[in-house]
Amino acid sequence: MTLTRRTFVRTAAIAGIGGAYFGGAHLLLKDERWTPNRSFWVSRGREPAGAPLRGEREADLAIIGGGVTGLSTAVHALLRSPGLQVVILEAQYVGFGATGRSGGVLGNGTEMGTPPGTEDTVPFVIDLVDRLGIACELERAPVAQLDPYRYALGLKHAAEGLGATVHEGCRVRSIEDGAPVTLRGDGFTLRAPKVIVATNGYTPKLGIATSRLFPAHTAAAVTGPLPREILRDIPDSILVMTSGEMYMWGRKAPNGRVLVGAGARYFYDNGLHYSGDGFLFPALHRCMAKSFPALASYPFQHTWTGPMGCTADQEPIIGIAGGSGNIIYCGGYCGHGIAMGSKAGFFLAGMLHGEKPPAWMLRPTLDLPGEPLRYIAVNAVINLMNLGLYRMPKHD
């Protein structure tokens, strides 16, 4: 089955009122607030943010976004071209977005399977961690997983060691296409012949890929330390669909904890703020307890939410914005960004040398409808998928 605009909207119509109701109380949420990163990973200790950019500057390569994609791009660009002037602009702090809120589980491929070029994604990340000496609590087996925030910090330090400059607290307010491209923000202007937009779910707010990418807010939670006899019966990687409740993923976390996550919500006009509501985390705890009854009496010790970047067909994309061909964007990992974003950085660095990424990442994608139909359609499909009533067609 091929996903088209018609089948996407028709699937939304099947959900009817239920799809519109999913998150309906937030229909008018159109502000520019961003949900703070309250993840377990960041709560264990955040590195002080670097100095923001001030005044005017030029660079050979400008990267917007201090998550895995942007940092991996910088590392691989500098490994290939030592001496390249690379500047990374991060609106908040490195790891603030989906990177630092991830569960940190590594997997080959995407939500839809293993398309060409993604078969070695996990070994690629493991090798990168080893080569760069990143301390991120990497576990290689039985399931590859790591601390995603400390992985991002490791990539940042590696990029800086190779010569990149990372500016945090630098939100780009405008992107002017041209040769060079001009980036403007509060108190700074940066010009570069090539710009990589690695902002994932935040990208539409920059006026880029507005019909191809959208932010879907997901939630995660972690228990306190658990007794060993209970942990023995919990798998290292959790992937559960409980009909009538929600799709749940999870893992064992450091210090004898269990981390679980679930759900997705889209807010009107690509809204970026969502701090949870009264039913979300109780529902997630019920799902966890239903799947693992021994955990029923253990409350969550830490909860958080945040937007991940998604596409209508649930696979990441690479695209060109503007007429100059000098602005490249990438995102839409749909929850698989730690591994796929790392590999995407490798592909993006190659594009700077005239190489092409896998053809499927450059594919034409379904253009999402405008609001309010987008709000109804996206949440309807998400609702059906959470209930286990609809799944996108996968790769063979």
matplotlib code that plots the C-alpha trace (Angstrom):
import matplotlib.pyplot as plt

x = [0.0, 1.4, 0.6, -1.0, -2.7, -6.0, -5.3, -3.9, -7.0, -9.3, -7.6, -8.2, -11.8, -12.2, -11.2, -14.0, -14.7, -12.3, -9.4, -10.5, -10.9, -7.4, -5.8, -8.8, -8.6, -5.3, -6.8, -6.0, -2.5, -0.5, 2.2, 5.9, 6.7, 8.9, 8.5, 11.5, 13.7, 13.0, 14.3, 15.9, 19.1, 19.4, 18.3, 21.5, 23.6, 23.5, 26.7, 26.8, 25.8, 28.5, 28.6, 26.1, 27.2, 27.3, 27.9, 28.6, 30.6, 31.3, 31.8, 32.3, 29.4, 26.7, 24.6, 21.3, 20.6, 22.7, 21.2, 22.6, 22.1, 23.8, 26.6, 27.2, 27.3, 29.9, 32.1, 32.0, 32.4, 35.6, 36.9, 36.7, 37.8, 40.1, 40.3, 36.8, 35.2, 32.1, 29.7, 26.8, 23.9, 21.7, 18.7, 18.8, 21.6, 23.1, 20.7, 17.7, 15.4, 14.4, 18.0, 18.1, 14.6, 15.1, 15.1, 18.5, 17.7, 19.6, 18.1, 19.0, 16.7, 13.5, 10.0, 9.1, 11.9, 15.5, 15.8, 19.1, 21.9, 20.5, 21.5, 24.6, 23.3, 23.9, 27.4, 28.0, 27.0, 29.0, 32.1, 31.6, 31.4, 34.5, 36.5, 35.7, 36.0, 32.5, 31.5, 27.7, 27.1, 27.0, 25.6, 26.4, 24.4, 21.9, 20.4, 22.5, 21.5, 23.2, 22.6, 21.5, 22.3, 25.8, 26.2, 25.3, 27.8, 30.4, 29.7, 29.9, 33.3, 34.5, 33.3, 35.0, 38.2, 38.2, 37.8, 34.0, 32.5, 29.3, 27.2, 24.3, 21.4, 21.4, 17.9, 17.9, 15.0, 15.4, 17.1, 17.8, 18.5, 21.4, 25.1, 26.0, 23.0, 22.4, 21.2, 20.0, 19.0, 19.0, 22.3, 24.0, 24.3, 26.1, 26.8, 27.9, 27.9, 26.2, 23.7, 22.4, 19.1, 19.1, 16.2, 13.9, 10.4, 11.3, 12.0, 8.5, 8.8, 11.7, 9.5, 11.2, 9.6, 6.3, 4.3, 6.7, 7.7, 5.6, 6.3, 4.6, 4.8, 5.6, 6.1, 8.5, 8.9, 11.3, 10.9, 13.1, 15.7, 14.0, 14.8, 17.0, 14.4, 11.9, 14.5, 15.4, 11.9, 12.0, 13.4, 16.3, 14.2, 10.4, 8.1, 4.4, 1.1, -1.8, -5.0, -7.3, -4.5, -1.4, 1.8, 4.6, 8.4, 11.0, 14.3, 16.2, 17.8, 20.9, 20.8, 18.3, 15.4, 12.9, 12.2, 9.0, 7.5, 4.4, 2.0, 2.2, 0.2, 0.1, -0.8, -2.4, 0.0, 3.0, 2.7, 5.9, 4.7, 3.1, 3.9, 1.5, -2.0, -4.0, -4.5, -1.2, 1.2, -1.5, -2.3, 1.4, 1.7, -1.4, 0.1, 3.4, 1.6, -0.6, 2.5, 4.6, 2.4, 5.4, 5.9, 2.3, 3.3, 6.3, 5.4, 7.3, 10.0, 10.6, 8.4, 8.9, 7.5, 8.8, 8.4, 10.0, 10.1, 7.8, 6.7, 3.4, 5.0, 7.2, 10.6, 13.2, 13.9, 16.6, 15.6, 16.8, 15.1, 15.2, 16.3, 20.0, 20.5, 22.6, 20.2, 19.8, 17.4, 17.0, 14.6, 11.5, 13.1, 9.8, 11.4, 14.5, 16.7, 19.7, 20.8, 19.4, 20.3, 23.9, 24.0, 22.2, 25.1, 27.4, 25.2, 24.9, 28.7, 29.0, 26.5, 28.9, 31.4, 28.9, 27.8, 24.2, 22.5, 20.3, 17.6, 14.8, 15.8, 15.4, 12.1, 9.0, 6.8, 3.2, 2.4, 0.4, -2.8, -3.0, -4.7, -7.3, -7.4, -3.8, -4.6, -7.6, -5.9, -2.6, -4.1, -6.7, -3.9, -1.9, -4.9, -5.6, -1.9, -1.9, -4.9, -3.2, -5.9, -3.7, 0.0, 1.8, 3.0, 6.6, 9.6, 9.9]
y = [0.0, 3.4, 6.3, 9.2, 12.4, 10.7, 7.6, 9.7, 11.9, 8.9, 7.2, 10.3, 10.3, 6.7, 8.0, 10.5, 12.4, 10.2, 11.6, 15.2, 14.6, 13.3, 16.4, 18.5, 20.7, 22.1, 23.1, 26.8, 26.3, 28.5, 30.1, 29.8, 28.4, 25.4, 22.6, 22.5, 19.4, 17.7, 14.3, 11.8, 12.2, 15.9, 15.8, 13.8, 16.9, 19.4, 20.8, 24.6, 26.1, 27.6, 31.3, 32.7, 34.3, 38.0, 40.4, 39.3, 36.3, 34.2, 30.4, 27.7, 25.7, 26.8, 24.2, 25.0, 22.6, 21.1, 17.6, 14.4, 15.3, 18.6, 17.5, 14.3, 16.4, 18.7, 15.8, 14.0, 17.3, 18.1, 14.5, 14.8, 18.5, 19.4, 23.2, 23.8, 26.7, 25.1, 27.0, 25.3, 27.4, 25.9, 27.8, 26.5, 24.0, 21.0, 18.0, 20.2, 18.8, 15.3, 14.0, 14.7, 13.4, 10.1, 6.7, 6.1, 2.7, 2.1, 0.3, -0.3, 1.2, 3.2, 2.8, 1.2, -1.3, -1.3, 0.7, 0.8, 2.5, 1.9, -1.8, -0.9, 2.0, 0.5, -0.6, 2.8, 4.5, 2.1, 2.6, 6.4, 6.3, 4.1, 6.2, 9.5, 8.1, 9.3, 8.4, 7.8, 4.5, 2.6, -1.0, -3.1, -6.2, -7.7, -4.4, -1.5, 1.6, 4.7, 7.9, 10.2, 13.5, 12.4, 11.1, 14.5, 16.1, 13.7, 14.7, 18.3, 18.0, 15.9, 18.6, 21.3, 19.3, 19.0, 22.8, 23.5, 26.4, 25.6, 28.6, 27.9, 30.2, 31.3, 31.0, 31.7, 34.1, 34.3, 32.5, 34.5, 32.3, 33.3, 32.9, 33.1, 32.2, 34.7, 33.6, 36.3, 36.0, 38.2, 40.0, 38.0, 37.5, 34.5, 34.1, 30.8, 29.3, 26.2, 25.8, 22.5, 22.8, 20.0, 21.0, 18.0, 18.8, 22.5, 22.9, 24.1, 27.1, 28.2, 28.3, 25.2, 21.9, 23.1, 20.6, 17.7, 17.7, 18.1, 17.9, 15.1, 15.3, 12.1, 11.2, 9.2, 8.2, 6.3, 4.5, 4.6, 1.9, -1.5, -4.7, -7.2, -9.9, -7.7, -6.4, -10.0, -10.5, -7.2, -7.4, -5.1, -3.7, -3.2, -2.9, -3.5, -2.7, -2.9, -2.7, 0.0, 1.8, 2.8, 1.8, 1.5, 1.2, 1.1, -0.2, -0.8, 2.4, 3.1, 2.3, -0.5, 1.6, 1.0, 3.7, 3.6, 5.9, 6.1, 8.2, 11.0, 14.2, 16.9, 20.4, 23.0, 25.0, 22.8, 23.8, 23.1, 23.4, 20.5, 19.7, 16.7, 16.5, 14.6, 11.4, 10.9, 9.5, 7.5, 5.9, 5.1, 3.6, 1.5, 0.3, -0.6, -2.4, -4.3, -5.5, -6.1, -6.6, -6.7, -3.0, -2.0, -0.8, 1.2, 4.8, 6.9, 9.0, 11.2, 12.2, 14.3, 15.2, 16.8, 17.0, 14.6, 15.2, 13.2, 12.7, 11.4, 8.1, 7.8, 7.9, 10.6, 12.9, 15.1, 18.1, 21.3, 24.6, 27.8, 28.4, 28.6, 25.0, 26.1, 25.2, 21.5, 20.2, 16.8, 15.3, 13.2, 10.3, 9.4, 8.3, 6.7, 9.7, 8.7, 6.1, 7.5, 11.1, 10.0, 8.2, 11.2, 13.4, 11.2, 11.5, 15.3, 15.7, 13.6, 15.9, 18.8, 16.8, 16.2, 12.7, 11.6, 10.1, 7.0, 7.8, 7.0, 9.9, 12.3, 10.8, 13.0, 12.8, 13.4, 17.1, 17.5, 19.6, 23.0, 23.8, 22.9, 19.7, 18.9, 19.0, 16.6, 14.3, 13.9, 13.3, 10.9, 8.7, 8.9, 7.9, 4.9, 3.8, 4.2, 1.9, -0.6, -0.3, 1.1, 0.6, 2.2, -0.2, -1.4, -2.1, -5.6]
z = [0.0, -1.0, 1.3, -0.6, 0.5, -0.3, 1.8, 4.6, 4.8, 4.3, 7.3, 9.3, 8.4, 9.7, 13.1, 13.0, 16.1, 18.1, 16.0, 16.5, 20.2, 20.7, 22.2, 21.2, 24.3, 22.9, 19.5, 19.9, 21.2, 18.7, 20.9, 20.5, 23.9, 24.0, 26.4, 28.8, 28.8, 32.1, 31.0, 33.4, 31.4, 31.8, 35.5, 36.3, 35.6, 32.8, 31.3, 31.4, 28.0, 25.8, 25.0, 22.4, 19.2, 19.1, 16.2, 12.7, 11.6, 8.5, 8.3, 5.7, 7.1, 9.4, 11.2, 13.0, 15.8, 18.5, 18.5, 17.2, 13.5, 13.7, 15.8, 13.8, 10.6, 12.1, 13.3, 9.9, 7.9, 9.9, 9.7, 5.9, 5.7, 8.5, 8.9, 7.7, 9.6, 11.1, 13.4, 15.2, 16.4, 19.1, 20.4, 23.9, 24.9, 23.3, 23.7, 24.5, 21.8, 20.9, 21.4, 25.2, 25.7, 23.9, 25.5, 24.1, 22.5, 19.2, 16.3, 12.7, 10.1, 10.7, 11.9, 8.6, 8.4, 7.1, 3.9, 2.0, 3.8, 7.3, 7.8, 9.7, 11.7, 15.2, 14.5, 13.0, 16.2, 18.4, 16.2, 16.5, 20.3, 20.4, 18.0, 19.6, 23.2, 24.2, 27.8, 27.4, 29.3, 26.1, 26.4, 23.4, 24.3, 24.5, 23.3, 22.2, 24.2, 25.7, 27.6, 24.7, 26.4, 27.3, 23.8, 22.4, 24.8, 23.6, 19.9, 20.9, 22.5, 19.6, 17.1, 19.1, 19.3, 15.5, 15.2, 15.3, 17.3, 19.2, 20.2, 22.6, 23.4, 19.8, 18.3, 14.6, 13.8, 10.0, 7.1, 4.0, 1.0, -1.2, -1.8, 1.0, 3.1, 6.0, 9.4, 11.8, 15.5, 18.6, 18.4, 15.7, 12.0, 10.5, 6.8, 5.2, 1.7, 3.0, 5.8, 7.4, 9.2, 11.7, 13.9, 13.3, 14.8, 15.3, 11.5, 10.4, 12.8, 10.7, 7.6, 6.1, 5.2, 6.5, 4.5, 5.0, 8.7, 11.8, 15.6, 17.5, 21.2, 23.1, 26.7, 28.8, 32.4, 34.7, 37.9, 40.9, 41.5, 41.6, 43.5, 41.5, 41.6, 39.8, 37.3, 36.3, 34.7, 32.8, 29.2, 28.3, 25.5, 25.7, 22.8, 23.7, 22.0, 24.5, 22.5, 23.7, 25.7, 23.9, 22.1, 24.7, 24.3, 27.0, 28.4, 31.5, 32.7, 34.8, 38.6, 38.3, 36.8, 34.1, 31.5, 29.4, 26.8, 24.7, 22.8, 20.3, 20.0, 17.4, 18.4, 16.1, 13.8, 14.7, 18.4, 20.4, 23.9, 25.9, 29.5, 29.9, 31.2, 33.9, 32.0, 30.2, 32.8, 34.7, 31.4, 30.7, 34.2, 33.6, 30.4, 32.1, 34.9, 32.5, 30.7, 33.8, 36.8, 39.2, 38.4, 39.4, 42.9, 41.7, 40.8, 38.3, 39.8, 36.8, 33.8, 30.8, 27.4, 24.2, 20.4, 18.0, 14.2, 12.1, 8.4, 7.1, 6.0, 9.1, 7.5, 7.7, 4.8, 3.4, 1.3, -0.2, 0.8, -1.2, -4.7, -4.2, -3.3, -0.3, 2.4, 3.3, 5.9, 7.5, 10.0, 10.6, 12.5, 14.2, 17.4, 15.8, 15.8, 18.0, 15.5, 12.3, 13.1, 13.7, 10.3, 8.7, 9.8, 7.8, 4.7, 5.1, 5.4, 2.2, 0.4, 1.0, -1.2, -4.0, -2.8, -2.7, 0.3, -0.2, -2.8, -0.4, 1.9, -1.1, -2.1, -2.8, 0.3, 1.0, 1.4, 4.6, 4.3, 5.9, 9.2, 10.5, 8.4, 9.3, 13.0, 12.5, 10.1, 11.9, 15.3, 13.8, 12.3, 15.5, 17.5, 15.4, 15.6, 19.4, 19.6, 17.3, 14.7, 11.9, 10.9, 8.0, 5.3, 6.0, 3.8, 2.5]

ax = plt.figure().add_subplot(projection="3d")
ax.plot(x, y, z, "-o")
ax.set_aspect("equal")
plt.show()
